Amino acid sequence: MTEAVTGSVTALDLEEMARQMLAFQDLTRELDAIIDSSSDGLWICDADAVVIRINPASERINNIQASEVVGKNMRDLLDQGFIDRSAALEALTTGKVVSQLQNRQGRKLISTGTPVLDGNGRVIRVVVSERDVTEIDNLQRELEEQEALRDQFRSHMLEMQQADLASRSVIARSPLMVNALKQALKVSAVNSTVLILGESGVGKGLIAELIHKNSSRADKPLIEINCGAIPESLIESELFGYEKGAFTGAQTSGKPGYLELADGGILFLDEIAELPQAAQVKLLRFLENGRVVRLGGTKARTLDVRILAATHRNLDQMVKDGTFRLDLYYRLNVIPIHVPALRERRDCILPLVRHYVDLFGARDSIRKRLTRAASDALLAYDYPGNVRQLMNICERLVVMTETDLIDVKDLPAEIAAGGHQPTRGGGVWHDEVTLQETLDKVEKAVLVKALEMHGNQVRMAEALGVNQSTIARKLKKHGIA
Ligand SMILES: Nc1ncnc2c1ncn2[C@@H]1O[C@H](COP(=O)(O)OP(=O)(O)OP(=O)(O)O)[C@@H](O)[C@H]1O
């Protein structure tokens, strides 16, 4: 009975075993198909790092036959130099998944070793997948090269633009200034009013010239007036003109104003913040309807004038203070262009120095160079008078320096001293020097500096709060200019 039962169980077991065997064979075939069809290379090693199999993708990637490595230990392959690193060995040692970048026969591979654990957590196999990333790497490099080329191309374009601008004597190296010039070139093409903002001497006038040169009005006049330099009593007649007998002292025939003279072209109103209130109203009216009536006249003339305006003042604040009309501000501020101070674009300093040293040198047939230390000191200085100040310094250096080489000692004291201002009071007066001599010395230094910063007597007078005749007299007294 027992035997019969045993016999029947054995028969069942055999049947089950046969079924499981078939299932196992199916599984093995499935696994073989997966391994062989994988486009990633696969290496399977046992717990001693002996290679059990590799797939066709690995044969292809490594340019080998499976028979050359199957049965060999990874340690020997490493020793023989067949591989430079082994993800299998590292995965076996650490029991963890590891990824490595490997170089094999000129190709770049990413190898990932994954340990296979038994029920007790012991490593029994390690599967290494390897992916050839040479192509991806090449593509990446190509992409980087393309990007580098694009950057090169961009900076070449910028250089071309700069060469173009340099030929017009506009030096721009720093991105801030290049941007301001780009804006100026862009607005050249249209007829909009432009408000050019920036400290005194930064090149606002130059921007206005650039806009004119590149506009469709280039062959028509660019008339520039400095609103701060015309006496308040004359500004309206100068701007809008007058009819005969309009006021005492007026020409009997009458006179066209600057607006009429600029017909077809551009009127550049420098120092617009200085425009008196009455003239502000009239200018606003012209901007709104394009017509002017001369002083003392009744006939309105329609004109085609593009207005550019500039100021170093804070118009926003002036509007708040009630000294500049809000409606005119809106009309003028259609397109604002900010010209940065020179200290905000130090990249421009040395190109400007070179430009002006060469320019003034060529004028007087003198060729001068700067020592490194002199260049460094010029680069470090803050230039409160901006490009105008730098330009005047260069002219003086070219004319006054005895040798061909301009050194730190030839620079103005405040620049040579590293931009530090001389000490006040105590530094100026020395024993045995009279008060008058000391005051004269200070006055001369102030005049030299103001001339350097402002370039002409009108601007100097404005900055120093005296009238122009005082400046003229004092310059003569000190033998300056
Ligand atoms: N980028 C530049 N390259 C070469 N020269 C420049 C540059 N910018 C300004 N200059 C020169 O500096 C001087 C002062 O420039 P400009 O008169 O245009 O300044 P501004 O801002 O209009 O001054 P202000 O407000 O006092 O009228 C001019 O002689 C001008 O040619």
The ligand as a Gaussian input file, in Angstrom:
#p B3LYP/6-31G(d) Opt

LIG

0 1
 N       32.754000     106.824000     -26.846000
 C       33.509000     107.861000     -27.167000
 N       34.537000     107.701000     -28.005000
 C       35.316000     108.742000     -28.332000
 N       35.140000     109.982000     -27.876000
 C       34.121000     110.212000     -27.049000
 C       33.248000     109.153000     -26.647000
 N       32.325000     109.660000     -25.838000
 C       32.588000     110.972000     -25.710000
 N       33.659000     111.307000     -26.443000
 C       34.235000     112.656000     -26.554000
 O       34.166000     113.266000     -25.268000
 C       33.789000     114.617000     -25.390000
 C       32.535000     114.858000     -24.577000
 O       31.457000     114.207000     -25.212000
 P       30.031000     114.896000     -25.368000
 O       30.175000     116.362000     -25.560000
 O       29.282000     114.123000     -26.364000
 O       29.490000     114.627000     -23.908000
 P       28.097000     115.089000     -23.297000
 O       27.616000     113.948000     -22.498000
 O       27.237000     115.610000     -24.368000
 O       28.563000     116.239000     -22.327000
 P       27.659000     117.465000     -21.737000
 O       26.595000     116.857000     -20.910000
 O       28.646000     118.210000     -20.895000
 O       27.164000     118.216000     -22.915000
 C       33.578000     114.900000     -26.879000
 O       34.744000     115.506000     -27.399000
 C       33.396000     113.534000     -27.480000
 O       33.867000     113.490000     -28.807000

